[in-house]
Protein backbone atom coordinates (compact mmCIF):
# COMPACT_ATOMS: atom_id res chain seq x y z
CA UNK A 1 0.00 0.00 0.00
CA UNK A 2 2.87 2.38 0.82
CA UNK A 3 4.35 1.79 -2.61
CA UNK A 4 1.09 2.74 -4.33
CA UNK A 5 0.76 5.94 -2.29
CA UNK A 6 4.39 6.87 -2.95
CA UNK A 7 3.98 6.19 -6.67
CA UNK A 8 0.83 8.31 -6.76
CA UNK A 9 2.58 11.22 -5.03
CA UNK A 10 5.55 11.05 -7.40
CA UNK A 11 3.36 10.89 -10.49
CA UNK A 12 1.18 13.74 -9.25
CA UNK A 13 4.25 15.91 -8.63
CA UNK A 14 5.61 15.04 -12.07
CA UNK A 15 2.41 15.81 -13.96
CA UNK A 16 1.31 18.88 -12.05
CA UNK A 17 2.45 22.14 -13.59
CA UNK A 18 2.32 24.73 -10.88
CA UNK A 19 2.15 28.40 -11.56
CA UNK A 20 4.86 29.91 -9.39
CA UNK A 21 6.05 32.99 -11.23
CA UNK A 22 8.76 35.56 -10.75
CA UNK A 23 8.67 39.00 -12.35
CA UNK A 24 12.08 39.82 -13.83
CA UNK A 25 13.52 43.27 -14.55
CA UNK A 26 14.48 42.73 -18.19
CA UNK A 27 12.72 41.10 -21.13
CA UNK A 28 15.83 39.10 -21.98
CA UNK A 29 15.58 37.30 -18.61
CA UNK A 30 11.98 36.20 -19.12
CA UNK A 31 10.55 32.89 -20.23
CA UNK A 32 7.27 34.60 -21.14
CA UNK A 33 6.45 38.25 -21.91
CA UNK A 34 3.11 39.41 -20.49
CA UNK A 35 0.81 42.29 -21.39
CA UNK A 36 -2.01 43.18 -19.00
CA UNK A 37 -5.21 44.05 -20.85
CA UNK A 38 -8.09 46.23 -19.69
CA UNK A 39 -10.91 43.75 -20.35
CA UNK A 40 -11.30 40.02 -19.76
CA UNK A 41 -12.51 39.52 -23.33
CA UNK A 42 -9.10 40.66 -24.65
CA UNK A 43 -7.13 38.16 -22.56
CA UNK A 44 -5.56 34.86 -23.49
CA UNK A 45 -5.47 33.99 -19.79
CA UNK A 46 -7.44 35.27 -16.82
CA UNK A 47 -5.16 35.26 -13.76
CA UNK A 48 -5.90 35.18 -10.07
CA UNK A 49 -3.10 35.96 -7.60
CA UNK A 50 -3.14 33.44 -4.74
CA UNK A 51 -1.74 34.06 -1.27
CA UNK A 52 0.13 30.77 -0.81
CA UNK A 53 2.21 28.62 -3.14
CA UNK A 54 0.10 25.58 -2.27
CA UNK A 55 -2.91 27.34 -3.83
CA UNK A 56 -1.20 27.79 -7.18
CA UNK A 57 -2.91 25.84 -9.91
CA UNK A 58 -1.56 23.53 -12.55
CA UNK A 59 -1.64 25.87 -15.52
CA UNK A 60 -5.11 27.14 -14.74
CA UNK A 61 -4.35 30.81 -14.12
CA UNK A 62 -3.88 30.69 -10.34
CA UNK A 63 -0.48 32.35 -9.89
CA UNK A 64 1.75 32.68 -6.87
CA UNK A 65 4.45 35.34 -7.12
CA UNK A 66 7.66 34.11 -5.50
CA UNK A 67 10.45 36.24 -4.04
CA UNK A 68 13.33 34.66 -5.96
CA UNK A 69 13.76 33.53 -9.56
CA UNK A 70 15.12 30.18 -8.41
CA UNK A 71 11.79 29.40 -6.71
CA UNK A 72 9.74 30.00 -9.85
CA UNK A 73 8.46 27.72 -12.55
CA UNK A 74 8.33 30.61 -15.02
CA UNK A 75 10.02 33.98 -15.16
CA UNK A 76 7.76 36.67 -16.60
CA UNK A 77 8.27 40.21 -17.82
CA UNK A 78 5.48 42.77 -18.11
CA UNK A 79 5.73 44.63 -21.43
CA UNK A 80 4.32 48.04 -22.31
CA UNK A 81 2.66 47.10 -25.61
CA UNK A 82 0.47 44.18 -26.65
CA UNK A 83 2.55 43.63 -29.77
CA UNK A 84 5.60 42.81 -27.59
CA UNK A 85 3.79 40.14 -25.57
CA UNK A 86 3.73 36.38 -25.87
CA UNK A 87 0.49 36.34 -23.92
CA UNK A 88 -2.19 38.80 -22.80
CA UNK A 89 -3.57 38.46 -19.27
CA UNK A 90 -6.37 39.97 -17.25
CA UNK A 91 -6.29 39.86 -13.44
CA UNK A 92 -9.59 38.69 -11.96
CA UNK A 93 -11.04 39.17 -8.47
CA UNK A 94 -12.01 35.57 -7.74
CA UNK A 95 -10.20 32.26 -8.23
CA UNK A 96 -13.29 30.75 -9.86
CA UNK A 97 -12.91 33.27 -12.72
CA UNK A 98 -9.35 32.36 -13.69
CA UNK A 99 -8.50 30.17 -16.65
CA UNK A 100 -7.55 30.08 -20.30
CA UNK A 101 -9.69 31.79 -22.91
CA UNK A 102 -7.31 30.87 -25.74
CA UNK A 103 -5.88 27.43 -25.11
CA UNK A 104 -3.49 27.74 -28.07
CA UNK A 105 -1.13 29.71 -25.80
CA UNK A 106 -1.32 27.19 -22.96
CA UNK A 107 1.97 25.51 -23.89
CA UNK A 108 3.88 28.65 -22.84
CA UNK A 109 3.37 27.67 -19.21
CA UNK A 110 4.35 23.99 -19.38
N, C-alpha and C positions, 0 to 999 in steps of 0.2 A: 504494500500500500504506500509506503514511504517513497518508493521508486516512482510510482505513478504521480504522486503529488509533486515530487521534485522535477520530473519530466514536464509536467504541466506548467510549473512556474518558469522553467527555462524556456519553453516554447512561447509562453505568453510574453516574456521579456524580449525574446528575439523578434516576435512579430508585431509587438506594439511600437508605434512610432510616436513618441511623445513630442510635444510642442514646447520645448524649453528653448527660448530664443534670447539672443543677446544683440543689442543694438550697437553696431560699430560706428566709428567716427568717419570712416572713409569708404566710398563705394568699392574700392579695390579690395577691401577686406571682407566684403559681404558674400555670402552664398546666394542670397536673394535680395533684389532691390524692390522696395515697397513704396507704393504711393497711396496715401489715405484720401479716399473720395468723400464727397459731401453727402451722398445718398446711397442707401443700401442697394438700390437697383443698378448702380454703376459698378459694384464690387464683384471681384472674382471670388472673394472669401470674406465672410462676415466673422469678425474676431471678437472674442470675449476675453478680457484679461482676468485670470484667476489669481487668487491670493496665495495659493500653495502649489508647489511643484507636483504634489500627488493628485491635484485636480486637473492637471494638464491632460488634454485629450490625445487621442492617437490620430492626428491629422484631421481633426474635426473643427478646428478654429478656436479651441480653448488654449490660450497661450499663457505661459508663465515666463516673465522676464527675469533672467538670472543676473547675478552681479558680475560674473566673470565669463569670458568667452569660452574658457575650457569646460564650463558647466553646461554649455548650450548644445542643442542638437543642430541648430541653424543660427548662423550669424546674419542679421538683417541690417539693411541701410535704408533710411527713409529719404526718398528723392523728392525734388521740388516740382517735377513735371511728370505727368502720366506717361508721356512718351519715353521716359527714362526707366520706367518700372518693368520688372518681370511680372509683377502681380499687383492688382489694386485691391485694397482692403477697406472695410468699413467697420468701425468699432461699435458693437452693440451693447445694450444695457443689461441684458439677461443672457445667461448661458444657453438657455433653450433656443435662442435666436441665432446662435453661431452655426457656421457650416459653409460648405462650398456652394456657390451658385453656378460656377463654371468648372466642372470637374476636369476639364482638359489641362488645367494648371496644377492639378493635385500632385503630380509627380515632383514638383519643385520642393516639396516638403517631405519626401521619403529619404 
